[in-house]
Protein backbone atom coordinates (compact mmCIF):
# COMPACT_ATOMS: atom_id res chain seq x y z
CA UNK A 1 0.00 0.00 0.00
CA UNK A 2 1.12 3.53 -0.75
CA UNK A 3 1.14 5.74 2.31
CA UNK A 4 0.82 9.44 1.61
CA UNK A 5 1.24 11.99 4.35
CA UNK A 6 0.26 15.59 3.75
CA UNK A 7 2.03 17.91 6.19
CA UNK A 8 0.19 20.95 7.55
CA UNK A 9 1.44 23.84 9.64
CA UNK A 10 -0.37 24.93 12.79
CA UNK A 11 -2.03 27.66 10.72
CA UNK A 12 -3.47 25.06 8.31
CA UNK A 13 -1.14 25.64 5.35
CA UNK A 14 0.17 22.61 3.48
CA UNK A 15 3.95 22.62 3.95
CA UNK A 16 4.96 19.34 2.36
CA UNK A 17 4.35 15.67 1.80
CA UNK A 18 5.81 12.20 2.17
CA UNK A 19 4.96 9.34 -0.19
CA UNK A 20 6.16 5.81 0.55
CA UNK A 21 5.53 2.24 -0.44
CA UNK A 22 4.13 0.45 -3.44
CA UNK A 23 0.44 0.05 -4.19
CA UNK A 24 0.40 -3.65 -4.97
CA UNK A 25 -2.27 -3.03 -7.60
CA UNK A 26 -0.18 -4.74 -10.28
CA UNK A 27 3.37 -5.83 -11.05
CA UNK A 28 6.11 -3.21 -11.13
CA UNK A 29 6.12 -1.47 -14.49
CA UNK A 30 2.40 -2.03 -15.05
CA UNK A 31 0.99 -0.60 -11.80
CA UNK A 32 -1.27 2.32 -12.72
CA UNK A 33 -1.74 3.42 -9.10
CA UNK A 34 2.01 3.70 -8.48
CA UNK A 35 2.40 5.47 -11.82
CA UNK A 36 -0.36 7.99 -11.01
CA UNK A 37 1.06 8.80 -7.57
CA UNK A 38 4.67 8.98 -8.79
CA UNK A 39 3.76 11.18 -11.72
CA UNK A 40 1.77 13.57 -9.55
CA UNK A 41 4.52 13.74 -6.90
CA UNK A 42 7.25 14.45 -9.46
CA UNK A 43 5.13 17.01 -11.27
CA UNK A 44 4.40 18.75 -7.97
CA UNK A 45 8.06 18.77 -6.91
CA UNK A 46 9.23 19.99 -10.32
CA UNK A 47 6.58 22.70 -10.51
CA UNK A 48 7.49 23.99 -7.06
CA UNK A 49 11.23 24.07 -7.71
CA UNK A 50 11.66 24.63 -11.44
CA UNK A 51 8.59 26.70 -12.35
CA UNK A 52 7.99 28.67 -9.15
CA UNK A 53 11.64 28.67 -8.08
CA UNK A 54 10.59 27.89 -4.51
CA UNK A 55 12.99 26.71 -1.86
CA UNK A 56 11.90 23.09 -1.31
CA UNK A 57 13.82 20.33 0.42
CA UNK A 58 13.23 17.16 -1.62
CA UNK A 59 14.46 13.66 -0.79
CA UNK A 60 13.87 10.78 -3.21
CA UNK A 61 14.71 7.09 -3.00
CA UNK A 62 13.19 5.43 -6.06
CA UNK A 63 14.40 1.99 -5.03
CA UNK A 64 12.44 2.17 -1.78
CA UNK A 65 9.55 4.12 -3.31
CA UNK A 66 9.96 7.19 -1.12
CA UNK A 67 9.60 10.90 -1.92
CA UNK A 68 9.55 13.61 0.73
CA UNK A 69 9.19 17.34 0.13
CA UNK A 70 9.13 20.29 2.54
CA UNK A 71 8.57 23.87 1.43
CA UNK A 72 10.57 26.57 3.19
CA UNK A 73 8.53 28.85 5.40
CA UNK A 74 9.15 31.85 3.14
CA UNK A 75 7.60 30.07 0.12
CA UNK A 76 4.57 28.39 1.71
CA UNK A 77 2.03 30.93 0.42
CA UNK A 78 3.42 30.84 -3.14
CA UNK A 79 3.22 27.04 -3.20
CA UNK A 80 -0.22 26.72 -1.63
CA UNK A 81 -2.26 26.19 -4.81
CA UNK A 82 0.12 23.58 -6.24
CA UNK A 83 0.18 21.62 -2.98
CA UNK A 84 -3.62 21.84 -2.66
CA UNK A 85 -4.00 20.42 -6.17
CA UNK A 86 -1.63 17.58 -5.30
CA UNK A 87 -3.64 16.82 -2.15
CA UNK A 88 -6.89 16.76 -4.15
CA UNK A 89 -5.34 14.39 -6.69
CA UNK A 90 -4.24 11.99 -3.94
CA UNK A 91 -7.66 12.10 -2.29
CA UNK A 92 -9.35 11.17 -5.58
CA UNK A 93 -6.89 8.31 -6.09
CA UNK A 94 -7.60 7.12 -2.54
CA UNK A 95 -11.34 7.15 -3.27
CA UNK A 96 -10.84 5.08 -6.44
CA UNK A 97 -8.15 2.72 -5.05
CA UNK A 98 -8.76 2.60 -1.29
CA UNK A 99 -7.05 -0.79 -1.00
CA UNK A 100 -3.88 0.59 -2.56
CA UNK A 101 -3.37 4.12 -1.21
CA UNK A 102 -4.00 5.76 2.15
CA UNK A 103 -3.75 9.52 2.66
CA UNK A 104 -3.08 10.88 6.15
CA UNK A 105 -2.74 14.41 7.45
CA UNK A 106 0.03 15.33 9.85
CA UNK A 107 0.48 18.62 11.67
CA UNK A 108 4.14 19.59 11.85
Protein Blocks (a to p, Z undefined) as FASTA:
>chain_A
ZZddddddfkopafbdcdedjeklacehiamklmmmmmmmmmmmmmmmmmnopacddddd
fknopacddddfklmmmmmmmmmmmmmmmmmmmmmmmmloccddddZZ
